Amino acid sequence: MNQSVNNMDQNMSLMSKNMTTIAVKLNRLDDISKDMSQINTKMSVLKPMLANMQEMNNNMIGMQKSMLWMQKDISQLRSSFSKPMRVFDFRSIFIIFLI
């Protein structure tokens, strides 16, 4: 009888330790859940910022394309001014001034 009481006491002690271990692990899971919630909140703030950065990147690409077109236009203007004007061009300009 005394032996069975000791066995029950040992079993109760083991169950208590197991319950404590489970409680500690549940607390850790709760902490992890809170951390994940904070990360999710921060990500929700970062998503619009990322969208703005992508829009800025697209605008910069558009500006680069515009600058390349402007460089092309400028080089074409330079080449057209470097060519000597033909006599026909002088006459047409002179006629326009007379009118």
C-alpha positions as CSV (number, residue, x, y, z in Angstrom):
1,M,0.0,0.0,0.0
2,N,2.8,2.3,0.9
3,Q,4.6,1.4,-2.4
4,S,1.5,2.4,-4.4
5,V,1.2,5.7,-2.6
6,N,4.9,6.4,-3.4
7,N,4.3,5.5,-7.1
8,M,1.3,7.8,-7.3
9,D,3.3,10.5,-5.7
10,Q,6.1,10.0,-8.2
11,N,3.6,10.0,-11.1
12,M,2.0,13.2,-9.8
13,S,5.5,14.8,-9.6
14,L,6.3,13.8,-13.1
15,M,2.9,15.1,-14.4
16,S,3.6,18.4,-12.6
17,K,7.0,18.7,-14.3
18,N,5.5,17.9,-17.6
19,M,2.8,20.5,-17.2
20,T,5.4,23.1,-16.2
21,T,7.4,22.2,-19.4
22,I,4.2,22.5,-21.5
23,A,3.4,25.9,-19.9
24,V,6.9,27.2,-20.6
25,K,6.7,26.1,-24.3
26,L,3.2,27.7,-24.6
27,N,4.6,30.9,-23.3
28,R,7.4,30.7,-25.9
29,L,4.9,30.2,-28.6
30,D,2.9,33.1,-27.4
31,D,6.0,35.3,-27.5
32,I,6.7,34.1,-31.0
33,S,3.2,34.9,-32.0
34,K,3.6,38.4,-30.6
35,D,6.8,38.9,-32.5
36,M,5.2,37.7,-35.7
37,S,2.4,40.1,-35.2
38,Q,4.9,43.0,-34.8
39,I,6.7,41.9,-37.9
40,N,3.4,41.8,-39.8
41,T,2.6,45.3,-38.6
42,K,6.0,46.6,-39.7
43,M,5.6,44.9,-43.1
44,S,2.2,46.5,-43.6
45,V,4.0,49.9,-43.1
46,L,6.8,48.9,-45.5
47,K,4.5,47.7,-48.3
48,P,3.3,51.3,-49.3
49,M,6.9,52.5,-49.0
50,L,8.0,49.8,-51.4
51,A,5.3,50.7,-53.9
52,N,6.5,54.4,-53.7
53,M,10.0,53.3,-54.3
54,Q,9.0,51.2,-57.4
55,E,7.1,54.2,-58.7
56,M,10.1,56.5,-58.2
57,N,12.2,53.9,-60.0
58,N,9.8,53.9,-63.0
59,N,9.9,57.7,-63.0
60,M,13.7,57.7,-63.0
61,I,13.7,55.2,-66.0
62,G,11.3,57.5,-67.8
63,M,13.6,60.5,-67.1
64,Q,16.6,58.6,-68.4
65,K,14.8,57.7,-71.6
66,S,13.8,61.4,-72.0
67,M,17.4,62.5,-71.5
68,L,18.6,60.0,-74.1
69,W,16.1,61.3,-76.6
70,M,17.1,64.9,-75.8
71,Q,20.8,63.9,-76.3
72,K,19.8,62.4,-79.7
73,D,17.9,65.6,-80.7
74,I,20.8,67.8,-79.6
75,S,23.3,65.7,-81.6
76,Q,21.0,65.9,-84.7
77,L,20.8,69.7,-84.3
78,R,24.5,70.0,-84.0
79,S,25.1,67.9,-87.1
80,S,22.5,69.9,-89.0
81,F,24.2,73.2,-88.1
82,S,27.6,71.9,-89.0
83,K,26.5,71.2,-92.6
84,P,26.8,74.1,-95.0
85,M,23.5,75.5,-96.2
86,R,22.7,75.0,-99.8
87,V,22.0,77.9,-102.1
88,F,18.3,76.8,-102.3
89,D,18.0,77.2,-98.6
90,F,19.4,80.7,-98.7
91,R,17.0,81.7,-101.5
92,S,14.0,80.4,-99.7
93,I,15.0,82.2,-96.5
94,F,15.6,85.4,-98.5
95,I,12.2,85.1,-100.2
96,I,10.5,84.7,-96.8
97,F,12.2,87.8,-95.5
98,L,11.1,89.8,-98.5
99,I,7.5,88.8,-98.0
